[in-house]
Amino acid sequence: MTDSYAVIGNPITHSLSPRIHAAFAAQTAQDIVYKTILGEAGAFPATVTQFRQAGGKGLNVTLPFKHEAFELATRHSERAQLAGAVNTLSFDDSEIAGDNTDGVGLLHDIAQNLNFDVRDKRVLLLGAGGASFGVVGPLLALPLQSLTIANRTVSKAVALRARFSAHANVDCCGYDALKGRQFELVINATSAGLSGAMPALPDDVFAPGALAYDMVYGKTTPFMQFAQARGARAADGLGMLVEQAAESFYIWRRVRPQTAPVIALLRGAAS
């Protein structure tokens, strides 16, 4: 019997997840079907319950429902517990298991696909919204030289750091406080690129050989253009999307797909 999975979000029609998981299934000979579900405000728990009762085995969760998914889960992985957000739900007869694959997806893309060694680097994370919650824990599991979270509203960065209170070496600041500081890895976790904007960064924020990583995918964002004009290497978030999906696929199917062919397929389709 074909197992059913889906991604739920709002908006959702743009999602590449069905194509990604179809490619994973074909590659690994898994008998699954994967669709999109448009979630409505206030109806997330009911929609998940309906999908589960219809025999659904698991859901990917995207904006704006990752925190609601955390509340709905009856069991959490350690990384979901740290993040306070869930992007992967798994269903069995008695439990709803919640996990967060965003951070591991980001780091797999940076280390394996982009060949960038994050260890002992000065890392700057831009933004303290939902996209940031899943990546701070995995970043702090590495031996970084430092991690700085910059946000327009500094109190939100402080609140994000508070989730990781055991890590006193996390610095929080506004964008104006970055002047005169340099970083080898700058991760843009804001959604500014979707509207053609970018955080107000100083010109000298990129150290020599720096990688500028934007979680937005499918377009060259102003942040990426800004970085390239200042000598930094720039990458979008397509690889992260595929890598976090591969981790979800592994959680569900206990088979780990190869991601490089899928990233190449999607980049080829976009060109």
Secondary structure as GFF3:
##gff-version 3
##sequence-region A 1 271
A	DSSP	beta_strand	3	9	.	.	.	ID=ss1
A	DSSP	alpha_helix	17	28	.	.	.	ID=ss2
A	DSSP	beta_strand	32	38	.	.	.	ID=ss3
A	DSSP	alpha_helix	44	53	.	.	.	ID=ss4
A	DSSP	beta_strand	58	61	.	.	.	ID=ss5
A	DSSP	alpha_helix	66	72	.	.	.	ID=ss6
A	DSSP	beta_strand	75	76	.	.	.	ID=ss7
A	DSSP	alpha_helix	78	83	.	.	.	ID=ss8
A	DSSP	beta_strand	88	91	.	.	.	ID=ss9
A	DSSP	beta_strand	96	99	.	.	.	ID=ss10
A	DSSP	alpha_helix	102	108	.	.	.	ID=ss11
A	DSSP	pi_helix	109	113	.	.	.	ID=ss12
A	DSSP	beta_strand	122	126	.	.	.	ID=ss13
A	DSSP	alpha_helix	130	140	.	.	.	ID=ss14
A	DSSP	beta_strand	146	150	.	.	.	ID=ss15
A	DSSP	alpha_helix	154	162	.	.	.	ID=ss16
A	DSSP	beta_strand	170	173	.	.	.	ID=ss17
A	DSSP	three_ten_helix	175	178	.	.	.	ID=ss18
A	DSSP	beta_strand	183	188	.	.	.	ID=ss19
A	DSSP	three_ten_helix	192	195	.	.	.	ID=ss20
A	DSSP	beta_strand	206	214	.	.	.	ID=ss21
A	DSSP	alpha_helix	222	229	.	.	.	ID=ss22
A	DSSP	beta_strand	233	235	.	.	.	ID=ss23
A	DSSP	alpha_helix	238	253	.	.	.	ID=ss24
A	DSSP	alpha_helix	260	270	.	.	.	ID=ss25
###
